[in-house]
Amino acid sequence: MHEIYDKWPMMAYDSYNSNLESVNFSNINHIIFSGMGGSGSIGDIFSSIMSQTSTHVSVVKGYHLPSTIDENTLIITTSISGNSTETLSVLKSAIKSKYKIIAFSSGGKIQDFCNKNKIEFRQIPMHHSPRASFPGFLYSMIKILEPIIPLKREDAIQSIKELQNTQKLISSSNLNENNPSLSLAKWITGISLVYYPWGLQSAAIRFKNSIQENSKRHIN
């Protein structure tokens, strides 16, 4: 797992500079991001990005679409494994009313369903596991959705540079006292509480989930 984390900056760079075709949906005033686990966290991040716009954003981490959807709604489903039952249920509900839809996965049942029902689909490779594939999916989706999100290319590139700088500090090859990750791990004891400023909820959720998934530690 730590070897994959060391490669996150390169994974982000390769994903953002891939040849995946972008999309541009018109007349959109409501976007729904559907996904579970790490896929749902990607929806949280896009919700933060879209907070700079007048577009209403919903993040669905379950089986059902909200009742507020209409012909101006774009439904974006993400399942890194491609087999999330909840996300597949959302897709099945979405096609009944012919809403605008785009789906992302590494393959699996999601890809089969999209191919069968002629749904806009982008395949993104999974690395090791769904949670380890987080930056690959995030930056691929940023590129694909670039025409409809308020994120400049230079900002995306700068974020990758920041990832590279952080990787040098917390790399698994740097097991010295100047590694902030090791210092943080030693500092965390008991049941911890994550709190965050407005606008960084998505980062806080991903941090919390990562601690729970990788260290099997309870955290609020």
C-alpha positions as CSV (number, residue, x, y, z in Angstrom):
1,M,0.0,0.0,0.0
2,H,2.7,2.5,0.9
3,E,4.4,1.9,-2.4
4,I,1.2,2.9,-4.2
5,Y,0.9,6.0,-2.0
6,D,4.5,7.0,-2.9
7,K,3.3,7.0,-6.6
8,W,0.3,9.2,-6.0
9,P,1.8,12.4,-7.6
10,M,2.8,10.5,-10.7
11,M,-0.6,8.8,-10.8
12,A,-2.2,12.2,-10.7
13,Y,0.1,13.6,-13.3
14,D,-0.5,10.7,-15.8
15,S,-4.2,10.8,-15.2
16,Y,-4.6,14.5,-15.8
17,N,-2.4,14.3,-19.0
18,S,-4.1,11.2,-20.4
19,N,-6.0,11.2,-23.7
20,L,-9.4,10.7,-22.1
21,E,-12.1,12.6,-24.0
22,S,-13.7,15.5,-22.1
23,V,-17.5,16.1,-22.0
24,N,-19.5,19.3,-22.1
25,F,-23.2,19.1,-21.1
26,S,-25.4,22.1,-21.7
27,N,-28.3,23.6,-19.7
28,I,-27.2,22.1,-16.4
29,N,-28.3,23.7,-13.1
30,H,-28.1,20.6,-10.8
31,I,-25.3,18.0,-10.6
32,I,-25.6,14.7,-8.7
33,F,-22.5,12.8,-7.8
34,S,-23.1,9.2,-6.8
35,G,-20.6,6.9,-5.3
36,M,-19.6,4.9,-2.2
37,G,-16.4,5.0,-0.1
38,G,-13.5,6.6,-1.9
39,S,-15.7,7.1,-4.9
40,G,-18.1,9.1,-2.7
41,S,-15.2,11.2,-1.5
42,I,-14.5,12.2,-5.0
43,G,-18.1,13.5,-5.2
44,D,-17.4,15.5,-2.0
45,I,-14.4,17.1,-3.6
46,F,-16.3,18.1,-6.7
47,S,-19.1,19.5,-4.5
48,S,-16.4,21.8,-2.9
49,I,-15.2,22.8,-6.4
50,M,-18.7,23.5,-7.6
51,S,-19.5,25.6,-4.5
52,Q,-18.0,28.6,-6.4
53,T,-20.9,28.4,-8.9
54,S,-24.7,28.7,-8.8
55,T,-25.1,25.1,-9.8
56,H,-26.8,23.0,-7.1
57,V,-24.8,19.9,-6.2
58,S,-26.0,16.8,-4.4
59,V,-23.8,13.9,-3.3
60,V,-25.6,10.5,-3.1
61,K,-23.9,7.8,-1.0
62,G,-26.7,5.2,-1.3
63,Y,-29.3,3.7,-3.5
64,H,-31.7,6.5,-4.3
65,L,-31.8,9.7,-6.3
66,P,-33.3,12.9,-4.8
67,S,-36.7,13.9,-5.9
68,T,-35.5,17.3,-7.1
69,I,-34.0,16.1,-10.3
70,D,-35.3,17.2,-13.7
71,E,-34.3,17.6,-17.3
72,N,-31.5,20.0,-16.3
73,T,-29.9,17.6,-14.0
74,L,-26.6,15.8,-14.7
75,I,-26.0,12.5,-12.9
76,I,-22.4,11.5,-12.5
77,T,-21.8,8.0,-11.1
78,T,-18.4,6.8,-9.9
79,S,-17.5,3.2,-8.9
80,I,-13.8,2.5,-8.9
81,S,-14.4,-1.2,-8.7
82,G,-17.2,-1.0,-11.2
83,N,-19.4,-3.3,-9.1
84,S,-20.9,-1.1,-6.4
85,T,-24.5,-2.2,-5.9
86,E,-25.7,1.2,-4.7
87,T,-24.2,3.0,-7.7
88,L,-25.6,0.5,-10.1
89,S,-29.0,1.1,-8.5
90,V,-28.7,4.8,-9.1
91,L,-27.8,4.2,-12.8
92,K,-30.8,2.0,-13.2
93,S,-33.1,4.6,-11.8
94,A,-31.5,7.4,-13.9
95,I,-32.1,5.8,-17.3
96,K,-35.8,5.4,-16.6
97,S,-36.3,9.1,-17.0
98,K,-33.6,9.8,-19.7
99,Y,-31.6,12.2,-17.5
100,K,-28.1,13.4,-18.6
101,I,-25.7,10.8,-17.3
102,I,-22.0,10.0,-17.3
103,A,-20.4,7.1,-15.5
104,F,-16.8,6.3,-14.4
105,S,-15.4,3.0,-13.4
106,S,-12.5,0.6,-14.0
107,G,-14.9,-1.8,-15.7
108,G,-17.1,-4.4,-14.0
109,K,-20.9,-4.3,-14.0
110,I,-21.0,-0.6,-14.4
111,Q,-19.2,-0.7,-17.7
112,D,-21.4,-3.6,-18.9
113,F,-24.6,-1.7,-18.0
114,C,-23.4,1.5,-19.7
115,N,-22.5,-0.3,-22.9
116,K,-25.8,-2.1,-23.0
117,N,-27.8,1.1,-22.4
118,K,-25.6,3.5,-24.4
119,I,-24.7,5.6,-21.4
120,E,-21.8,8.0,-21.6
121,F,-18.9,6.1,-20.0
122,R,-15.2,6.6,-19.2
123,Q,-13.0,3.7,-18.1
124,I,-10.2,4.7,-15.7
125,P,-7.7,2.1,-14.5
126,M,-7.7,0.9,-10.9
127,H,-4.4,0.7,-9.1
128,H,-4.1,-1.9,-6.3
129,S,-7.4,-1.2,-4.7
130,P,-10.3,1.4,-4.9
131,R,-8.9,3.6,-2.1
132,A,-5.4,3.5,-3.5
133,S,-6.7,4.6,-6.9
134,F,-8.1,7.9,-5.5
135,P,-5.9,10.4,-7.3
136,G,-6.1,8.5,-10.6
137,F,-9.8,8.8,-10.7
138,L,-10.0,12.3,-9.3
139,Y,-7.6,13.8,-11.8
140,S,-9.0,11.8,-14.7
141,M,-12.4,13.2,-13.8
142,I,-11.1,16.7,-13.4
143,K,-9.8,16.6,-17.0
144,I,-13.0,14.9,-18.4
145,L,-15.3,17.4,-16.6
146,E,-13.1,20.4,-17.2
147,P,-15.6,22.2,-19.5
148,I,-18.3,22.2,-16.8
149,I,-16.3,22.9,-13.6
150,P,-14.8,26.2,-12.4
151,L,-11.2,24.8,-12.1
152,K,-8.5,26.3,-14.2
153,R,-5.8,24.1,-15.8
154,E,-3.0,26.0,-14.1
155,D,-4.7,25.3,-10.7
156,A,-4.9,21.6,-11.4
157,I,-1.2,21.5,-12.4
158,Q,-0.2,23.5,-9.3
159,S,-2.1,21.0,-7.1
160,I,0.0,18.2,-8.7
161,K,3.2,20.1,-7.9
162,E,2.0,20.4,-4.3
163,L,1.5,16.7,-4.2
164,Q,5.0,16.1,-5.5
165,N,6.4,18.4,-2.8
166,T,4.4,16.6,-0.1
167,Q,5.5,13.2,-1.4
168,K,9.1,14.1,-0.8
169,L,8.4,14.8,2.8
170,I,6.2,11.8,3.6
171,S,7.7,9.2,1.3
172,S,8.1,5.8,2.8
173,S,11.8,6.2,2.0
174,N,12.0,9.1,4.4
175,L,11.8,7.5,7.9
176,N,13.5,10.4,9.7
177,E,12.2,12.8,12.3
178,N,11.4,15.4,9.7
179,N,8.6,13.3,8.2
180,P,5.4,15.0,9.3
181,S,3.4,11.8,8.8
182,L,5.4,9.9,11.3
183,S,5.1,12.7,13.8
184,L,1.3,12.8,13.3
185,A,1.1,9.0,13.7
186,K,2.9,9.2,17.0
187,W,0.7,12.1,18.2
188,I,-2.6,10.4,17.5
189,T,-3.9,8.5,20.6
190,G,-7.2,7.3,21.8
191,I,-10.3,8.2,19.9
192,S,-9.4,11.2,17.7
193,L,-11.6,14.0,16.4
194,V,-11.1,15.6,13.0
195,Y,-12.3,19.2,12.7
196,Y,-11.9,21.5,9.7
197,P,-12.6,25.0,8.3
198,W,-15.4,25.7,5.9
199,G,-14.7,24.4,2.4
200,L,-12.4,21.6,3.5
201,Q,-15.0,19.0,4.5
202,S,-14.1,16.7,1.6
203,A,-10.4,16.6,2.6
204,A,-11.4,15.9,6.2
205,I,-13.7,13.1,5.2
206,R,-11.0,11.5,3.1
207,F,-8.4,11.8,5.9
208,K,-10.8,10.3,8.4
209,N,-11.7,7.4,6.1
210,S,-8.0,6.7,5.3
211,I,-7.1,6.4,8.9
212,Q,-10.0,4.0,9.5
213,E,-9.3,1.9,6.4
214,N,-5.5,1.7,6.7
215,S,-4.9,1.7,10.4
216,K,-8.2,0.2,11.5
217,R,-8.5,3.0,14.1
218,H,-11.7,4.6,15.3
219,I,-11.9,8.4,14.5
220,N,-14.7,10.9,14.6
